[in-house]
């Protein structure tokens, strides 16, 4: 089950900020965390490792895709997005990594060394969801639920709108 358990206002995305929030959640009874999904925040990853030993960390596939799409020109974005959707739709980690390797080679041959290196070095961060049952993967591959909540909070608190 995926639920938003806390909303905090913080000045930074530091490890200390997340540690305080995780302490509060644990004090309220949070147990059995298996997966934490976020963008690539070093502070959050460090706090997860400290407070939820054994939990996996998943980089949001939407954020990862956006980061990679920013490395290519507008004309190539649809092609790269389709390649990434193929990787993320793989049935298991091994298949996803094999496909990511072939996608990296394809983009390297096209002259996009930075994209190829990023795929080879960082795609695994976005594949933790493949360790979970297929019926859960669609809901735990991104931070879309949290993003929707943030947008709604902004909409309701915007004094001008």
C-alpha positions in Angstrom: 0.0 0.0 0.0 1.3 3.5 -0.8 0.3 6.4 1.4 1.6 9.8 2.2 2.3 9.8 5.9 3.7 13.2 6.5 4.1 16.6 4.9 6.9 18.8 6.2 8.2 22.2 5.3 11.9 22.4 5.3 14.6 24.8 4.2 16.9 22.0 2.8 16.8 18.4 1.6 19.6 17.5 3.9 20.0 14.2 5.7 19.3 15.9 9.1 15.9 17.2 7.7 14.9 13.7 6.7 16.2 12.1 9.8 13.9 14.3 11.9 10.9 13.4 9.8 11.8 9.7 9.9 12.2 9.8 13.7 8.7 11.4 13.9 7.2 8.7 11.7 8.8 5.9 13.6 7.6 7.4 16.9 4.1 7.4 15.4 4.5 3.6 14.8 5.8 3.4 11.2 7.4 -0.1 10.7 8.1 -2.5 7.9 9.2 0.0 5.3 10.3 -1.9 2.2 10.7 0.8 -0.4 11.3 4.6 -0.5 10.8 6.4 -3.8 12.2 9.8 -4.5 14.2 11.9 -6.8 18.0 11.7 -6.5 18.5 13.4 -3.1 21.6 12.3 -1.3 20.3 13.4 2.1 17.2 11.3 1.8 19.1 8.2 0.6 21.5 8.5 3.6 18.6 9.0 6.1 16.8 5.9 4.6 19.9 3.8 5.1 20.1 4.9 8.7 16.5 4.6 9.7 15.1 1.8 7.5 17.8 -0.8 7.2 16.9 -3.3 4.6 14.5 -1.0 2.7 15.2 -0.4 -1.0 15.5 3.0 -2.5 13.9 3.7 -5.9 14.8 6.8 -8.0 11.6 8.1 -9.5 11.5 6.9 -13.1 9.7 10.1 -14.3 12.4 12.3 -12.7 15.2 10.0 -14.1 13.6 10.2 -17.6 13.3 14.0 -17.4 17.0 14.3 -16.4 18.0 12.1 -19.4 15.8 13.9 -21.9 17.4 17.2 -20.9 20.7 15.7 -22.3 19.4 15.5 -25.9 17.9 18.0 -28.3 14.1 18.3 -28.7 14.2 16.3 -31.9 15.6 13.2 -30.1 13.5 13.3 -27.0 10.6 11.1 -28.2 13.0 8.4 -29.3 14.9 8.4 -26.0 11.7 8.4 -24.0 10.5 5.4 -26.0 13.8 3.6 -25.3 13.5 4.3 -21.6 9.9 3.1 -21.5 11.1 -0.1 -22.9 13.7 -0.5 -20.2 11.2 0.3 -17.5 8.7 -2.1 -18.9 11.1 -5.1 -18.7 9.8 -8.1 -16.7 12.8 -8.3 -14.4 16.0 -6.6 -13.4 18.3 -8.7 -15.6 16.2 -8.0 -18.7 16.0 -4.3 -17.9 19.8 -4.1 -17.5 20.4 -5.9 -20.7 18.1 -3.6 -22.6 19.6 -0.5 -20.9 23.0 -1.7 -22.1 21.8 -2.0 -25.6 20.1 1.4 -25.4 23.3 2.9 -24.0 25.3 1.5 -27.0 22.7 2.9 -29.4 22.9 6.4 -28.0 26.7 6.2 -27.8 26.8 5.4 -31.5 24.6 8.4 -32.1 27.2 10.6 -30.4 25.4 11.0 -27.0 28.2 9.8 -24.7 26.8 11.5 -21.7 23.4 9.7 -22.1 25.2 6.4 -22.6 27.3 6.8 -19.5 24.3 7.9 -17.4 22.4 4.8 -18.5 25.3 2.5 -17.7 26.1 4.1 -14.3 22.7 5.2 -13.0 19.8 3.3 -14.5 19.9 0.7 -11.7 18.7 3.4 -9.2 15.4 3.4 -11.1 14.9 -0.4 -11.2 14.3 -1.3 -7.5 10.6 -1.7 -8.2 11.3 -4.8 -10.3 11.9 -6.7 -7.1 8.3 -6.3 -6.1 5.2 -8.1 -7.5 4.2 -6.9 -11.0 0.8 -5.8 -9.7 2.6 -3.2 -7.5 5.2 -1.9 -9.9 3.0 0.7 -11.6 2.3 2.4 -8.3 5.8 2.2 -6.9 7.9 3.3 -9.8 7.4 7.1 -9.5 6.6 9.8 -7.0 3.5 10.9 -9.0 1.2 10.6 -6.0 3.4 12.9 -4.0 3.7 15.3 -7.0 0.0 15.5 -7.3 -0.4 16.3 -3.6 2.2 19.0 -3.9 0.4 20.5 -6.8 -2.9 20.5 -5.0 -1.4 22.1 -1.9 0.1 24.9 -4.1 -3.2 25.4 -5.9 -5.1 25.7 -2.7 -2.6 28.0 -1.0 -1.9 30.3 -3.9 -3.4 33.6 -2.8 -3.4 35.1 -6.3 -5.1 32.2 -8.0 
